[in-house]
Amino acid sequence: MAVSENKRKNNDNYNKKCDYISIRPLKERGEQIRQAAKLAGQSLQGYILQACAERMTREGQPLELPD
């Protein structure tokens, strides 16, 4: 299904604000992370970002995430 011009523009504007960080865990570890996110009721991205924020806070580098 084709994406409307308005939707594409909105996606482009959102993506301009985003950084891109790639991780490549071994398949078994990746599946464990996906399952943990699912059990927590979170998206994979949300789960990983929350884990990073919690560690940064513990290490004295708090990261502010939008709600």
Contact map, one row per residue, 1 for C-alpha under 8 A:
1110000000000000000000000000000000000000000000000000000000000000000
1111000000000000000000000000000000000000000000000000000000000000000
1111101100000000000000000000000000000000000000000000000000000000000
0111111100000000000000000000000000000000000000000000000000000000000
0011111110000000000000000000000000000000000000000000000000000000000
0001111111000000000000000000000000000000000000000000000000000000000
0011111111100000000000000000000000000000000000000000000000000000000
0011111111110000000000000000000000000000000000000000000000000000000
0000111111111000000000000000000000000000000000000000000000000000000
0000011111111100000000000000000000000000000000000000000000000000000
0000001111111110000000000000000000000000000000000000000000000000000
0000000111111111000000000000000000000000000000000000000000000000000
0000000011111111100000000000000000000000000000000000000000000000000
0000000001111111110000000000000000000000000000000000000000000000000
0000000000111111111000000000000000000000000000000000000000000000000
0000000000011111110000000000000000000000000000000000000000000000000
0000000000001111111000000000000000000000000000000000000000000000000
0000000000000111111100000000000000000000000000000000000000000000000
0000000000000010111110000000000000000000000000000000000000000000000
0000000000000000011111000000000000000000000000000000000000000000000
0000000000000000001111100000000000000000000000000000000000000000000
0000000000000000000111110000000000000000000000000000000000000000000
0000000000000000000011111000000000000000000000000000000000000000000
0000000000000000000001111100010000000000000000000000000000000000000
0000000000000000000000111111110000000000000000000000000000000000000
0000000000000000000000011111110000000000000000000000000000000000000
0000000000000000000000001111111000000000000000000000000000000000000
0000000000000000000000001111111100000000000000000000000000000000000
0000000000000000000000001111111110000000000000000000000000000000000
0000000000000000000000011111111111000000000000000000000000000000000
0000000000000000000000000011111111100000000000000000000000000000000
0000000000000000000000000001111111110000000000000000000000000000000
0000000000000000000000000000111111111000000100000000000000000000000
0000000000000000000000000000011111111100000100000000000000000000000
0000000000000000000000000000001111111110000000000000000000000000000
0000000000000000000000000000000111111111000000000000000000000000000
0000000000000000000000000000000011111111111100100000000000000000000
0000000000000000000000000000000001111111111100000000000000000000000
0000000000000000000000000000000000111111110000000000000000000000000
0000000000000000000000000000000000011111110000100000000000000000000
0000000000000000000000000000000000001111111000000000000000000000000
0000000000000000000000000000000000001111111101100000000000000000000
0000000000000000000000000000000000001100111111100000000000000000000
0000000000000000000000000000000011001100011111110000000000000000000
0000000000000000000000000000000000000000001111111000000000000000000
0000000000000000000000000000000000000000011111111100000000000000000
0000000000000000000000000000000000001001011111111110000000000000000
0000000000000000000000000000000000000000000111111111000000000000000
0000000000000000000000000000000000000000000011111111100000000000000
0000000000000000000000000000000000000000000001111111110000000000000
0000000000000000000000000000000000000000000000111111111000000000000
0000000000000000000000000000000000000000000000011111111100000000000
0000000000000000000000000000000000000000000000001111111110000111100
0000000000000000000000000000000000000000000000000111111111000100000
0000000000000000000000000000000000000000000000000011111111100000000
0000000000000000000000000000000000000000000000000001111111111110000
0000000000000000000000000000000000000000000000000000111111111110000
0000000000000000000000000000000000000000000000000000011111111100000
0000000000000000000000000000000000000000000000000000001111111100000
0000000000000000000000000000000000000000000000000000000111111100000
0000000000000000000000000000000000000000000000000000000111111110000
0000000000000000000000000000000000000000000000000000110111111111000
0000000000000000000000000000000000000000000000000000100110001111100
0000000000000000000000000000000000000000000000000000100000000111110
0000000000000000000000000000000000000000000000000000100000000011111
0000000000000000000000000000000000000000000000000000000000000001111
0000000000000000000000000000000000000000000000000000000000000000111
